[in-house]
Amino acid sequence: MRVIRAAMADVTTTGGELPAYRVRRVAQYIQDNLQRELRLAELSAVVHMSPYHFARLFKRSTGVPPHRFLVRHRIDEARALLAAQTVPIAEIARSVGFRTPSHFTTTFRRVTGMTPSAYRSGAGQMAPCDRASCSPAPL
């Protein structure tokens, strides 16, 4: 019973937001599993919450839904790889969790405003993807 009360206190004492340690746990899980397909149910299980409740509190805490957070992490990692390596773009796409290079290119362009090859040509001239520097276009 004390465990349940403690878990409820986490939610209620933070004004309806996900406690910071849970956000960090999910962010670390995403980073560790970036190359895999990650579903909302899997992310919510990391912090032992229902998918619906997790998604609501995650968005309140971070300002973005879990899916957008995941995509931004993937694009941020891809930017680092594009700037530092000469690995083919298709391989980078797979290594950051995209099934096809075309989906990767479309998403990369939507988030950054340029294609992966254009980014690589001017490698590293853009800041890492964060709420301020990423396009607010819906994913």
N, CA, C and O atoms as a GROMACS GRO file, in nm:
protein
  556
    1MET      N    1   0.082  -0.120   0.000
    1MET     CA    2   0.000   0.000   0.000
    1MET      C    3   0.087   0.127   0.000
    1MET      O    4   0.053   0.226  -0.064
    2ARG      N    5   0.200   0.122   0.072
    2ARG     CA    6   0.288   0.239   0.075
    2ARG      C    7   0.345   0.268  -0.063
    2ARG      O    8   0.366   0.384  -0.099
    3VAL      N    9   0.370   0.164  -0.141
    3VAL     CA   10   0.423   0.182  -0.276
    3VAL      C   11   0.321   0.255  -0.363
    3VAL      O   12   0.358   0.344  -0.440
    4ILE      N   13   0.196   0.218  -0.352
    4ILE     CA   14   0.089   0.283  -0.429
    4ILE      C   15   0.078   0.430  -0.390
    4ILE      O   16   0.069   0.517  -0.476
    5ARG      N   17   0.080   0.457  -0.260
    5ARG     CA   18   0.072   0.596  -0.214
    5ARG      C   19   0.192   0.677  -0.264
    5ARG      O   20   0.177   0.792  -0.304
    6ALA      N   21   0.309   0.618  -0.260
    6ALA     CA   22   0.429   0.689  -0.308
    6ALA      C   23   0.419   0.718  -0.457
    6ALA      O   24   0.456   0.826  -0.502
    7ALA      N   25   0.370   0.622  -0.532
    7ALA     CA   26   0.353   0.642  -0.676
    7ALA      C   27   0.251   0.751  -0.704
    7ALA      O   28   0.271   0.834  -0.792
    8MET      N   29   0.143   0.751  -0.630
    8MET     CA   30   0.041   0.855  -0.648
    8MET      C   31   0.096   0.991  -0.607
    8MET      O   32   0.063   1.092  -0.670
    9ALA      N   33   0.179   0.995  -0.505
    9ALA     CA   34   0.239   1.122  -0.462
    9ALA      C   35   0.328   1.179  -0.572
    9ALA      O   36   0.334   1.300  -0.590
   10ASP      N   37   0.398   1.092  -0.645
   10ASP     CA   38   0.481   1.137  -0.757
   10ASP      C   39   0.399   1.219  -0.855
   10ASP      O   40   0.443   1.324  -0.901
   11VAL      N   41   0.281   1.170  -0.887
   11VAL     CA   42   0.197   1.236  -0.986
   11VAL      C   43   0.132   1.360  -0.928
   11VAL      O   44   0.132   1.465  -0.993
   12THR      N   45   0.078   1.350  -0.809
   12THR     CA   46   0.003   1.463  -0.755
   12THR      C   47   0.092   1.577  -0.708
   12THR      O   48   0.053   1.693  -0.717
   13THR      N   49   0.212   1.547  -0.659
   13THR     CA   50   0.296   1.655  -0.609
   13THR      C   51   0.366   1.732  -0.720
   13THR      O   52   0.423   1.838  -0.695
   14THR      N   53   0.363   1.682  -0.840
   14THR     CA   54   0.430   1.752  -0.950
   14THR      C   55   0.331   1.829  -1.036
   14THR      O   56   0.364   1.867  -1.149
   15GLY      N   57   0.212   1.852  -0.986
   15GLY     CA   58   0.115   1.930  -1.062
   15GLY      C   59   0.066   1.859  -1.186
   15GLY      O   60   0.036   1.922  -1.286
   16GLY      N   61   0.057   1.727  -1.179
   16GLY     CA   62   0.007   1.652  -1.293
   16GLY      C   63   0.112   1.628  -1.400
   16GLY      O   64   0.077   1.598  -1.514
   17GLU      N   65   0.239   1.642  -1.366
   17GLU     CA   66   0.346   1.615  -1.461
   17GLU      C   67   0.415   1.485  -1.424
   17GLU      O   68   0.403   1.436  -1.312
   18LEU      N   69   0.488   1.432  -1.518
   18LEU     CA   70   0.567   1.312  -1.495
   18LEU      C   71   0.690   1.354  -1.414
   18LEU      O   72   0.759   1.449  -1.453
   19PRO      N   73   0.719   1.285  -1.305
   19PRO     CA   74   0.839   1.321  -1.227
   19PRO      C   75   0.964   1.316  -1.314
   19PRO      O   76   0.975   1.235  -1.406
   20ALA      N   77   1.058   1.403  -1.284
   20ALA     CA   78   1.180   1.416  -1.366
   20ALA      C   79   1.255   1.284  -1.378
   20ALA      O   80   1.310   1.255  -1.485
   21TYR      N   81   1.260   1.205  -1.272
   21TYR     CA   82   1.334   1.080  -1.281
   21TYR      C   83   1.269   0.984  -1.379
   21TYR      O   84   1.338   0.904  -1.442
   22ARG      N   85   1.137   0.991  -1.394
   22ARG     CA   86   1.069   0.905  -1.491
   22ARG      C   87   1.094   0.955  -1.634
   22ARG      O   88   1.112   0.874  -1.725
   23VAL      N   89   1.096   1.084  -1.653
   23VAL     CA   90   1.129   1.139  -1.785
   23VAL      C   91   1.271   1.096  -1.823
   23VAL      O   92   1.295   1.055  -1.936
   24ARG      N   93   1.364   1.106  -1.728
   24ARG     CA   94   1.502   1.064  -1.754
   24ARG      C   95   1.510   0.915  -1.787
   24ARG      O   96   1.585   0.874  -1.875
   25ARG      N   97   1.432   0.835  -1.715
   25ARG     CA   98   1.433   0.690  -1.740
   25ARG      C   99   1.385   0.660  -1.882
   25ARG      O  100   1.445   0.578  -1.952
   26VAL      N  101   1.277   0.726  -1.924
   26VAL     CA  102   1.225   0.705  -2.059
   26VAL      C  103   1.325   0.756  -2.163
   26VAL      O  104   1.349   0.690  -2.264
   27ALA      N  105   1.382   0.873  -2.139
   27ALA     CA  106   1.480   0.928  -2.233
   27ALA      C  107   1.601   0.835  -2.247
   27ALA      O  108   1.651   0.815  -2.358
   28GLN      N  109   1.646   0.778  -2.138
   28GLN     CA  110   1.759   0.684  -2.144
   28GLN      C  111   1.720   0.558  -2.218
   28GLN      O  112   1.798   0.504  -2.295
   29TYR      N  113   1.598   0.510  -2.194
   29TYR     CA  114   1.549   0.390  -2.264
   29TYR      C  115   1.544   0.416  -2.415
   29TYR      O  116   1.583   0.330  -2.494
   30ILE      N  117   1.495   0.532  -2.452
   30ILE     CA  118   1.490   0.569  -2.594
   30ILE      C  119   1.631   0.571  -2.652
   30ILE      O  120   1.655   0.515  -2.759
   31GLN      N  121   1.724   0.634  -2.582
   31GLN     CA  122   1.862   0.642  -2.631
   31GLN      C  123   1.923   0.504  -2.646
   31GLN      O  124   1.994   0.477  -2.744
   32ASP      N  125   1.897   0.416  -2.551
   32ASP     CA  126   1.953   0.281  -2.554
   32ASP      C  127   1.890   0.193  -2.661
   32ASP      O  128   1.950   0.093  -2.703
   33ASN      N  129   1.770   0.228  -2.707
   33ASN     CA  130   1.697   0.145  -2.802
   33ASN      C  131   1.659   0.221  -2.928
   33ASN      O  132   1.560   0.188  -2.993
   34LEU      N  133   1.735   0.321  -2.963
   34LEU     CA  134   1.704   0.410  -3.074
   34LEU      C  135   1.685   0.336  -3.206
   34LEU      O  136   1.602   0.376  -3.288
   35GLN      N  137   1.760   0.231  -3.228
   35GLN     CA  138   1.755   0.159  -3.355
   35GLN      C  139   1.630   0.072  -3.368
   35GLN      O  140   1.600   0.026  -3.478
   36ARG      N  141   1.559   0.049  -3.260
   36ARG     CA  142   1.441  -0.038  -3.262
   36ARG      C  143   1.314   0.043  -3.282
   36ARG      O  144   1.310   0.164  -3.258
   37GLU      N  145   1.209  -0.026  -3.326
   37GLU     CA  146   1.077   0.036  -3.330
   37GLU      C  147   1.026   0.041  -3.186
   37GLU      O  148   1.018  -0.062  -3.119
   38LEU      N  149   0.992   0.159  -3.140
   38LEU     CA  150   0.945   0.175  -3.003
   38LEU      C  151   0.800   0.221  -3.006
   38LEU      O  152   0.766   0.320  -3.072
   39ARG      N  153   0.717   0.151  -2.936
   39ARG     CA  154   0.574   0.185  -2.930
   39ARG      C  155   0.542   0.252  -2.797
   39ARG      O  156   0.616   0.239  -2.700
   40LEU      N  157   0.433   0.324  -2.796
   40LEU     CA  158   0.390   0.394  -2.676
   40LEU      C  159   0.374   0.298  -2.558
   40LEU      O  160   0.415   0.330  -2.447
   41ALA      N  161   0.317   0.182  -2.582
   41ALA     CA  162   0.297   0.084  -2.474
   41ALA      C  163   0.430   0.042  -2.412
   41ALA      O  164   0.439   0.022  -2.291
   42GLU      N  165   0.532   0.028  -2.495
   42GLU     CA  166   0.664  -0.010  -2.445
   42GLU      C  167   0.726   0.102  -2.361
   42GLU      O  168   0.783   0.077  -2.255
   43LEU      N  169   0.713   0.225  -2.409
   43LEU     CA  170   0.768   0.338  -2.333
   43LEU      C  171   0.695   0.356  -2.201
   43LEU      O  172   0.757   0.385  -2.098
   44SER      N  173   0.564   0.340  -2.203
   44SER     CA  174   0.487   0.357  -2.079
   44SER      C  175   0.518   0.246  -1.980
   44SER      O  176   0.514   0.268  -1.859
   45ALA      N  177   0.550   0.127  -2.030
   45ALA     CA  178   0.585   0.015  -1.941
   45ALA      C  179   0.716   0.042  -1.867
   45ALA      O  180   0.737  -0.009  -1.757
   46VAL      N  181   0.804   0.120  -1.927
   46VAL     CA  182   0.932   0.153  -1.863
   46VAL      C  183   0.908   0.223  -1.730
   46VAL      O  184   0.984   0.204  -1.635
   47VAL      N  185   0.803   0.303  -1.723
   47VAL     CA  186   0.772   0.376  -1.600
   47VAL      C  187   0.646   0.324  -1.532
   47VAL      O  188   0.589   0.390  -1.445
   48HIS      N  189   0.602   0.205  -1.573
   48HIS     CA  190   0.490   0.135  -1.510
   48HIS      C  191   0.362   0.218  -1.507
   48HIS      O  192   0.300   0.235  -1.402
   49MET      N  193   0.325   0.269  -1.623
   49MET     CA  194   0.203   0.349  -1.636
   49MET      C  195   0.123   0.300  -1.755
   49MET      O  196   0.176   0.231  -1.842
   50SER      N  197  -0.005   0.335  -1.757
   50SER     CA  198  -0.086   0.304  -1.875
   50SER      C  199  -0.041   0.395  -1.989
   50SER      O  200   0.005   0.506  -1.964
   51PRO      N  201  -0.052   0.349  -2.113
   51PRO     CA  202  -0.010   0.433  -2.226
   51PRO      C  203  -0.080   0.569  -2.229
   51PRO      O  204  -0.017   0.671  -2.255
   52TYR      N  205  -0.210   0.570  -2.203
   52TYR     CA  206  -0.285   0.696  -2.207
   52TYR      C  207  -0.234   0.793  -2.101
   52TYR      O  208  -0.204   0.909  -2.132
   53HIS      N  209  -0.224   0.747  -1.979
   53HIS     CA  210  -0.181   0.834  -1.869
   53HIS      C  211  -0.037   0.880  -1.891
   53HIS      O  212  -0.004   0.997  -1.869
   54PHE      N  213   0.048   0.788  -1.934
   54PHE     CA  214   0.188   0.823  -1.962
   54PHE      C  215   0.197   0.931  -2.069
   54PHE      O  216   0.269   1.030  -2.052
   55ALA      N  217   0.125   0.914  -2.179
   55ALA     CA  218   0.132   1.011  -2.290
   55ALA      C  219   0.090   1.150  -2.244
   55ALA      O  220   0.152   1.250  -2.280
   56ARG      N  221  -0.017   1.156  -2.166
   56ARG     CA  222  -0.064   1.287  -2.117
   56ARG      C  223   0.038   1.354  -2.027
   56ARG      O  224   0.072   1.470  -2.046
   57LEU      N  225   0.088   1.279  -1.929
   57LEU     CA  226   0.184   1.337  -1.835
   57LEU      C  227   0.318   1.367  -1.901
   57LEU      O  228   0.384   1.465  -1.867
   58PHE      N  229   0.359   1.283  -1.994
   58PHE     CA  230   0.485   1.306  -2.065
   58PHE      C  231   0.477   1.438  -2.143
   58PHE      O  232   0.571   1.517  -2.140
   59LYS      N  233   0.367   1.459  -2.212
   59LYS     CA  234   0.353   1.583  -2.289
   59LYS      C  235   0.351   1.705  -2.196
   59LYS      O  236   0.411   1.807  -2.227
   60ARG      N  237   0.282   1.693  -2.083
   60ARG     CA  238   0.280   1.804  -1.988
   60ARG      C  239   0.420   1.834  -1.935
   60ARG      O  240   0.455   1.950  -1.912
   61SER      N  241   0.498   1.731  -1.916
   61SER     CA  242   0.631   1.747  -1.857
   61SER      C  243   0.735   1.798  -1.955
   61SER      O  244   0.822   1.877  -1.919
   62THR      N  245   0.727   1.752  -2.080
   62THR     CA  246   0.831   1.785  -2.177
   62THR      C  247   0.788   1.888  -2.281
   62THR      O  248   0.871   1.948  -2.348
   63GLY      N  249   0.657   1.906  -2.294
   63GLY     CA  250   0.606   1.999  -2.394
   63GLY      C  251   0.581   1.934  -2.529
   63GLY      O  252   0.527   1.999  -2.619
   64VAL      N  253   0.620   1.808  -2.544
   64VAL     CA  254   0.598   1.736  -2.670
   64VAL      C  255   0.546   1.595  -2.639
   64VAL      O  256   0.579   1.539  -2.535
   65PRO      N  257   0.466   1.539  -2.730
   65PRO     CA  258   0.420   1.401  -2.710
   65PRO      C  259   0.537   1.303  -2.720
   65PRO      O  260   0.641   1.336  -2.778
   66PRO      N  261   0.522   1.183  -2.664
   66PRO     CA  262   0.632   1.085  -2.667
   66PRO      C  263   0.683   1.056  -2.808
   66PRO      O  264   0.804   1.044  -2.827
   67HIS      N  265   0.595   1.046  -2.905
   67HIS     CA  266   0.639   1.015  -3.042
   67HIS      C  267   0.729   1.125  -3.097
   67HIS      O  268   0.832   1.096  -3.159
   68ARG      N  269   0.692   1.249  -3.077
   68ARG     CA  270   0.774   1.359  -3.127
   68ARG      C  271   0.909   1.363  -3.055
   68ARG      O  272   1.012   1.390  -3.116
   69PHE      N  273   0.908   1.336  -2.926
   69PHE     CA  274   1.031   1.329  -2.848
   69PHE      C  275   1.123   1.222  -2.906
   69PHE      O  276   1.243   1.245  -2.923
   70LEU      N  277   1.067   1.105  -2.937
   70LEU     CA  278   1.142   0.994  -2.996
   70LEU      C  279   1.200   1.034  -3.132
   70LEU      O  280   1.317   1.010  -3.160
   71VAL      N  281   1.117   1.093  -3.216
   71VAL     CA  282   1.163   1.133  -3.349
   71VAL      C  283   1.275   1.236  -3.338
   71VAL      O  284   1.373   1.229  -3.412
   72ARG      N  285   1.261   1.330  -3.248
   72ARG     CA  286   1.366   1.432  -3.231
   72ARG      C  287   1.497   1.368  -3.186
   72ARG      O  288   1.605   1.408  -3.231
   73HIS      N  289   1.489   1.270  -3.096
   73HIS     CA  290   1.610   1.200  -3.054
   73HIS      C  291   1.675   1.129  -3.173
   73HIS      O  292   1.796   1.132  -3.191
   74ARG      N  293   1.592   1.066  -3.254
   74ARG     CA  294   1.644   0.994  -3.371
   74ARG      C  295   1.712   1.090  -3.469
   74ARG      O  296   1.820   1.063  -3.519
   75ILE      N  297   1.647   1.202  -3.494
   75ILE     CA  298   1.704   1.300  -3.588
   75ILE      C  299   1.830   1.362  -3.530
   75ILE      O  300   1.926   1.385  -3.603
   76ASP      N  301   1.831   1.388  -3.401
   76ASP     CA  302   1.950   1.444  -3.337
   76ASP      C  303   2.069   1.349  -3.351
   76ASP      O  304   2.180   1.391  -3.381
   77GLU      N  305   2.044   1.220  -3.327
   77GLU     CA  306   2.150   1.120  -3.343
   77GLU      C  307   2.195   1.112  -3.489
   77GLU      O  308   2.314   1.101  -3.517
   78ALA      N  309   2.099   1.116  -3.580
   78ALA     CA  310   2.132   1.112  -3.723
   78ALA      C  311   2.217   1.232  -3.763
   78ALA      O  312   2.311   1.218  -3.842
   79ARG      N  313   2.187   1.348  -3.708
   79ARG     CA  314   2.266   1.467  -3.738
   79ARG      C  315   2.412   1.446  -3.697
   79ARG      O  316   2.504   1.481  -3.771
   80ALA      N  317   2.431   1.391  -3.579
   80ALA     CA  318   2.567   1.366  -3.530
   80ALA      C  319   2.640   1.267  -3.621
   80ALA      O  320   2.757   1.286  -3.654
   81LEU      N  321   2.570   1.162  -3.662
   81LEU     CA  322   2.632   1.062  -3.750
   81LEU      C  323   2.662   1.119  -3.888
   81LEU      O  324   2.767   1.091  -3.946
   82LEU      N  325   2.571   1.199  -3.940
   82LEU     CA  326   2.592   1.260  -4.071
   82LEU      C  327   2.712   1.354  -4.070
   82LEU      O  328   2.788   1.361  -4.166
   83ALA      N  329   2.728   1.426  -3.961
   83ALA     CA  330   2.838   1.522  -3.951
   83ALA      C  331   2.973   1.454  -3.928
   83ALA      O  332   3.076   1.506  -3.970
   84ALA      N  333   2.972   1.338  -3.864
   84ALA     CA  334   3.097   1.276  -3.822
   84ALA      C  335   3.142   1.158  -3.907
   84ALA      O  336   3.258   1.118  -3.899
   85GLN      N  337   3.054   1.102  -3.989
   85GLN     CA  338   3.088   0.980  -4.060
   85GLN      C  339   3.057   0.989  -4.208
   85GLN      O  340   2.981   1.076  -4.252
   86THR      N  341   3.117   0.898  -4.283
   86THR     CA  342   3.087   0.889  -4.425
   86THR      C  343   3.004   0.765  -4.455
   86THR      O  344   2.997   0.719  -4.569
   87VAL      N  345   2.940   0.712  -4.353
   87VAL     CA  346   2.853   0.595  -4.367
   87VAL      C  347   2.737   0.632  -4.459
   87VAL      O  348   2.688   0.745  -4.453
   88PRO      N  349   2.693   0.540  -4.544
   88PRO     CA  350   2.580   0.569  -4.632
   88PRO      C  351   2.455   0.613  -4.553
   88PRO      O  352   2.430   0.565  -4.442
   89ILE      N  353   2.380   0.703  -4.611
   89ILE     CA  354   2.261   0.756  -4.545
   89ILE      C  355   2.162   0.646  -4.512
   89ILE      O  356   2.098   0.650  -4.407
   90ALA      N  357   2.149   0.546  -4.599
   90ALA     CA  358   2.057   0.435  -4.572
   90ALA      C  359   2.097   0.361  -4.445
   90ALA      O  360   2.010   0.318  -4.368
   91GLU      N  361   2.225   0.345  -4.423
   91GLU     CA  362   2.273   0.277  -4.302
   91GLU      C  363   2.247   0.362  -4.178
   91GLU      O  364   2.208   0.310  -4.073
   92ILE      N  365   2.267   0.492  -4.189
   92ILE     CA  366   2.238   0.582  -4.078
   92ILE      C  367   2.089   0.576  -4.046
   92ILE      O  368   2.050   0.573  -3.930
   93ALA      N  369   2.006   0.576  -4.150
   93ALA     CA  370   1.860   0.569  -4.130
   93ALA      C  371   1.824   0.447  -4.048
   93ALA      O  372   1.747   0.457  -3.952
   94ARG      N  373   1.878   0.332  -4.084
   94ARG     CA  374   1.849   0.209  -4.010
   94ARG      C  375   1.904   0.215  -3.867
   94ARG      O  376   1.840   0.168  -3.774
   95SER      N  377   2.021   0.274  -3.851
   95SER     CA  378   2.084   0.276  -3.719
   95SER      C  379   2.010   0.365  -3.620
   95SER      O  380   2.027   0.351  -3.498
   96VAL      N  381   1.928   0.457  -3.669
   96VAL     CA  382   1.851   0.542  -3.579
   96VAL      C  383   1.702   0.506  -3.579
   96VAL      O  384   1.619   0.583  -3.530
   97GLY      N  385   1.669   0.390  -3.633
   97GLY     CA  386   1.534   0.337  -3.617
   97GLY      C  387   1.435   0.360  -3.729
   97GLY      O  388   1.316   0.338  -3.710
   98PHE      N  389   1.481   0.403  -3.846
   98PHE     CA  390   1.390   0.420  -3.959
   98PHE      C  391   1.397   0.296  -4.046
   98PHE      O  392   1.506   0.245  -4.073
   99ARG      N  393   1.282   0.247  -4.089
   99ARG     CA  394   1.280   0.125  -4.171
   99ARG      C  395   1.330   0.148  -4.312
   99ARG      O  396   1.394   0.062  -4.371
  100THR      N  397   1.299   0.266  -4.367
  100THR     CA  398   1.339   0.294  -4.505
  100THR      C  399   1.412   0.428  -4.513
  100THR      O  400   1.382   0.520  -4.436
  101PRO      N  401   1.506   0.439  -4.605
  101PRO     CA  402   1.574   0.567  -4.624
  101PRO      C  403   1.478   0.679  -4.666
  101PRO      O  404   1.499   0.795  -4.629
  102SER      N  405   1.374   0.645  -4.741
  102SER     CA  406   1.282   0.750  -4.785
  102SER      C  407   1.203   0.808  -4.667
  102SER      O  408   1.180   0.928  -4.661
  103HIS      N  409   1.162   0.722  -4.575
  103HIS     CA  410   1.092   0.772  -4.456
  103HIS      C  411   1.186   0.858  -4.372
  103HIS      O  412   1.146   0.962  -4.319
  104PHE      N  413   1.310   0.814  -4.360
  104PHE     CA  414   1.410   0.890  -4.288
  104PHE      C  415   1.430   1.028  -4.352
  104PHE      O  416   1.431   1.129  -4.282
  105THR      N  417   1.446   1.031  -4.484
  105THR     CA  418   1.469   1.157  -4.554
  105THR      C  419   1.351   1.251  -4.537
  105THR      O  420   1.370   1.370  -4.511
  106THR      N  421   1.230   1.198  -4.550
  106THR     CA  422   1.109   1.281  -4.534
  106THR      C  423   1.102   1.339  -4.393
  106THR      O  424   1.076   1.458  -4.376
  107THR      N  425   1.125   1.256  -4.293
  107THR     CA  426   1.118   1.301  -4.155
  107THR      C  427   1.232   1.398  -4.124
  107THR      O  428   1.210   1.500  -4.058
  108PHE      N  429   1.351   1.368  -4.170
  108PHE     CA  430   1.466   1.455  -4.148
  108PHE      C  431   1.439   1.594  -4.206
  108PHE      O  432   1.466   1.695  -4.142
  109ARG      N  433   1.386   1.598  -4.327
  109ARG     CA  434   1.356   1.725  -4.393
  109ARG      C  435   1.248   1.802  -4.316
  109ARG      O  436   1.256   1.924  -4.300
  110ARG      N  437   1.147   1.730  -4.269
  110ARG     CA  438   1.038   1.795  -4.195
  110ARG      C  439   1.090   1.858  -4.066
  110ARG      O  440   1.047   1.967  -4.028
  111VAL      N  441   1.182   1.790  -3.998
  111VAL     CA  442   1.233   1.839  -3.870
  111VAL      C  443   1.339   1.947  -3.888
  111VAL      O  444   1.339   2.046  -3.815
  112THR      N  445   1.430   1.928  -3.984
  112THR     CA  446   1.544   2.019  -3.996
  112THR      C  447   1.531   2.124  -4.106
  112THR      O  448   1.599   2.226  -4.104
  113GLY      N  449   1.443   2.096  -4.203
  113GLY     CA  450   1.430   2.188  -4.315
  113GLY      C  451   1.525   2.158  -4.430
  113GLY      O  452   1.528   2.233  -4.527
  114MET      N  453   1.601   2.049  -4.420
  114MET     CA  454   1.691   2.010  -4.529
  114MET      C  455   1.702   1.858  -4.533
  114MET      O  456   1.671   1.789  -4.436
  115THR      N  457   1.747   1.807  -4.646
  115THR     CA  458   1.763   1.663  -4.661
  115THR      C  459   1.890   1.618  -4.587
  115THR      O  460   1.978   1.700  -4.559
  116PRO      N  461   1.900   1.488  -4.557
  116PRO     CA  462   2.023   1.439  -4.493
  116PRO      C  463   2.148   1.466  -4.576
  116PRO      O  464   2.253   1.501  -4.521
  117SER      N  465   2.139   1.451  -4.708
  117SER     CA  466   2.258   1.475  -4.791
  117SER      C  467   2.296   1.623  -4.791
  117SER      O  468   2.414   1.656  -4.790
  118ALA      N  469   2.198   1.712  -4.791
  118ALA     CA  470   2.228   1.855  -4.783
  118ALA      C  471   2.289   1.889  -4.647
  118ALA      O  472   2.382   1.969  -4.638
  119TYR      N  473   2.238   1.826  -4.542
  119TYR     CA  474   2.294   1.848  -4.409
  119TYR      C  475   2.440   1.801  -4.405
  119TYR      O  476   2.527   1.869  -4.351
  120ARG      N  477   2.464   1.683  -4.462
  120ARG     CA  478   2.599   1.628  -4.462
  120ARG      C  479   2.695   1.719  -4.539
  120ARG      O  480   2.810   1.736  -4.499
  121SER      N  481   2.648   1.778  -4.648
  121SER     CA  482   2.732   1.868  -4.728
  121SER      C  483   2.777   1.989  -4.647
  121SER      O  484   2.890   2.036  -4.662
  122GLY      N  485   2.689   2.038  -4.561
  122GLY     CA  486   2.724   2.151  -4.475
  122GLY      C  487   2.744   2.105  -4.333
  122GLY      O  488   2.716   2.180  -4.240
  123ALA      N  489   2.790   1.983  -4.314
  123ALA     CA  490   2.797   1.909  -4.188
  123ALA      C  491   2.826   1.993  -4.065
  123ALA      O  492   2.923   2.069  -4.058
  124GLY      N  493   2.738   1.974  -3.969
  124GLY     CA  494   2.759   2.030  -3.838
  124GLY      C  495   2.734   2.178  -3.824
  124GLY      O  496   2.764   2.235  -3.718
  125GLN      N  497   2.681   2.243  -3.924
  125GLN     CA  498   2.660   2.387  -3.914
  125GLN      C  499   2.530   2.421  -3.843
  125GLN      O  500   2.504   2.538  -3.815
  126MET      N  501   2.449   2.319  -3.815
  126MET     CA  502   2.324   2.343  -3.743
  126MET      C  503   2.340   2.296  -3.599
  126MET      O  504   2.416   2.203  -3.572
  127ALA      N  505   2.268   2.359  -3.508
  127ALA     CA  506   2.270   2.318  -3.367
  127ALA      C  507   2.194   2.188  -3.350
  127ALA      O  508   2.110   2.155  -3.434
  128PRO      N  509   2.221   2.112  -3.243
  128PRO     CA  510   2.144   1.990  -3.218
  128PRO      C  511   1.996   2.021  -3.208
  128PRO      O  512   1.956   2.130  -3.167
  129CYS      N  513   1.916   1.925  -3.245
  129CYS     CA  514   1.771   1.941  -3.247
  129CYS      C  515   1.718   1.955  -3.105
  129CYS      O  516   1.738   1.866  -3.022
  130ASP      N  517   1.651   2.063  -3.077
  130ASP     CA  518   1.580   2.079  -2.951
  130ASP      C  519   1.454   2.160  -2.978
  130ASP      O  520   1.428   2.197  -3.092
  131ARG      N  521   1.378   2.186  -2.875
  131ARG     CA  522   1.250   2.254  -2.897
  131ARG      C  523   1.268   2.389  -2.966
  131ARG      O  524   1.182   2.428  -3.045
  132ALA      N  525   1.375   2.458  -2.939
  132ALA     CA  526   1.394   2.591  -2.998
  132ALA      C  527   1.442   2.584  -3.142
  132ALA      O  528   1.408   2.670  -3.223
  133SER      N  529   1.523   2.482  -3.175
  133SER     CA  530   1.583   2.481  -3.308
  133SER      C  531   1.512   2.393  -3.409
  133SER      O  532   1.541   2.402  -3.528
  134CYS      N  533   1.421   2.309  -3.365
  134CYS     CA  534   1.352   2.219  -3.458
  134CYS      C  535   1.226   2.286  -3.512
  134CYS      O  536   1.163   2.368  -3.446
  135SER      N  537   1.194   2.248  -3.631
  135SER     CA  538   1.071   2.296  -3.692
  135SER      C  539   0.952   2.250  -3.609
  135SER      O  540   0.948   2.134  -3.568
  136PRO      N  541   0.856   2.337  -3.583
  136PRO     CA  542   0.740   2.296  -3.506
  136PRO      C  543   0.638   2.218  -3.587
  136PRO      O  544   0.530   2.187  -3.536
  137ALA      N  545   0.670   2.185  -3.711
  137ALA     CA  546   0.574   2.113  -3.796
  137ALA      C  547   0.537   1.981  -3.731
  137ALA      O  548   0.623   1.910  -3.680
  138PRO      N  549   0.408   1.947  -3.734
  138PRO     CA  550   0.364   1.821  -3.674
  138PRO      C  551   0.424   1.702  -3.746
  138PRO      O  552   0.446   1.705  -3.867
  139LEU      N  553   0.450   1.596  -3.669
  139LEU     CA  554   0.511   1.477  -3.727
  139LEU      C  555   0.407   1.375  -3.755
  139LEU      O  556   0.438   1.267  -3.805
   0.00000   0.00000   0.00000
